[in-house]
Amino acid sequence: MATTSIHPIRVTEAKSIQYIINPEKAAYVTRYGCWGNAAEISDEFSKLRSMGRNTGSVLSYHIIQSFAPNEATAEQIHQAGLMLCDELFQGKYKYVLATHTDKEHIHNHIIFCKTNMENYKTFGTLMDTKCNPAWKKIRQISDEICKEMGLSVVAYGEIGKGVSHYEWEKQQQGLSWKAKLRYELDCIIQRSDTFEDFLEKCRLNGIEAVYKPEKTISLKFRMQGQQRFARAKTLGYYYLPENIRRRIKQFKSHRKMILDRSKFDNRGLQYWADIQNMKNVAQMINLLESYNVHSTSELKPTAMTVMARRGMITQSIENLDKKINTLSEQIELVRQFQRSKPCHDKYKSLSAWKQKEYAKKNAPVLEKYKSVGSQLKLLYLDGRFPSEMVLDRQRQALYEEREKLYEEYRYLKKEYADLDKASQTIDDYLESLRNEPECKRKKGELE
């Protein structure tokens, strides 16, 4: 039988990958969409995440699939892990699968990047956290694989009523849901511009936020894998709607570089604000100089040029992604063909009266061989298709080409952000200078 669990990785991604691929523990290791050592794999994950829109704290996810002692061989368990990855990821996610034999119970470790290669959406956003959470889907797929391989299945009734498998595990480990939820909310509050933006960012980060000001319980939250909502009131004073609004306003004001001198009654503080504003503007002018922008009149044309170039690169990346996805599909077909071929060869080697019984026991594998073979013949009419290694090299060349475009895209993205920041800061400063005579007039400081 196999038990499964899934855990987010927020900090120690490279160390976690290094742990699971350690040759002293791992008998089998399979990499999909990534190559090299732990640091290189983590770097590839990071580059893929940079193309996504979700900037939450989660970097990747770690799945553990554990089997009972002496239930299956390491090779069979690794095969079960591959089948789980095939069904769960559909060839869209980069992952590393390692089968550990260092303990009595052989188990699989799977670490995968949260951002997929198809549309750069995150794993969390593709899960229905209420009706079909990730832990439940993984468990269901694993159970089906165990049944298909003739292995036993866990009776989850022992876990307890009203508690999910994931939540039950967290309870055994003594981890607090509320502490984790508070941390996630604090990160989102610091990045939000308005309360409405906060609610939207909660959704994008896999936190279900329900806000109904007319109700007694006006605000409540629920994370992935959490069965019940946590009321804002039970999380603490700082998580009430009015205090979240206040905190967002404070963080937002800190992000603005030009100080409003009219808010200071003391002349000394006003002078300090003027000096600070001039320093900030000078900093922005130096930033513009680094991009060869020497006047405000050059700002807009430069920004538009950067935006246009970034759009062209995005289109080129999308075209490469289509080619990569096509190759990935072909690689998966070849991989499935090679996995099912031994079964088909054995079937062919049997006598006619034994073939019928063998076909009945191995119908899914033989059907897979036939189905995959038909698809490959459509792609390669002569019936001769390249090996997985050859296709993988072609895909790697496309990955390298895409990586070069990524580097330029990231540079242009930063340049556009810097130009926008400088433009906003200079505009705010000039606006404050225009408003200064009016402020003095109201205070009776002008003659």
Salt bridges, closest charged atoms under 4 A:
GLU13 OE2 - ARG49 NH1 2.87
ASP43 OD2 - LYS47 NZ 2.95
GLU44 OE1 - LYS94 NZ 3.54
ASP86 OD2 - ARG339 NH1 2.63
ASP102 OD2 - LYS25 NZ 3.31
GLU118 OE1 - LYS92 NZ 3.31
GLU144 OE2 - LYS147 NZ 3.90
GLU169 OE2 - HIS165 NE2 3.88
GLU184 OE2 - ARG10 NH2 2.09
ASP186 OD1 - ARG247 NH2 2.85
ASP193 OD1 - ARG255 NH2 2.60
ASP197 OD2 - LYS201 NZ 2.77
GLU200 OE2 - ARG203 NH2 2.59
GLU208 OE1 - ARG222 NH2 2.85
ASP274 OD1 - ARG261 NE 2.93
GLU289 OE1 - HIS294 ND1 2.90
ASP321 OD1 - ARG402 NH1 2.18
GLU332 OE1 - ARG335 NH1 3.64
ASP345 OD2 - LYS341 NZ 3.03
ASP345 OD1 - HIS344 ND1 3.86
GLU357 OE2 - LYS361 NZ 3.63
GLU388 OE2 - ARG335 NH2 2.96
ASP392 OD1 - ARG395 NH2 2.97
GLU403 OE2 - LYS47 NZ 3.47
GLU403 OE2 - ARG410 NH2 3.04
GLU408 OE2 - ARG309 NE 2.86
ASP418 OD2 - LYS414 NZ 2.82
GLU431 OE1 - ARG434 NH2 2.74
GLU436 OE2 - LYS440 NZ 3.40
GLU438 OE2 - LYS442 NZ 3.68
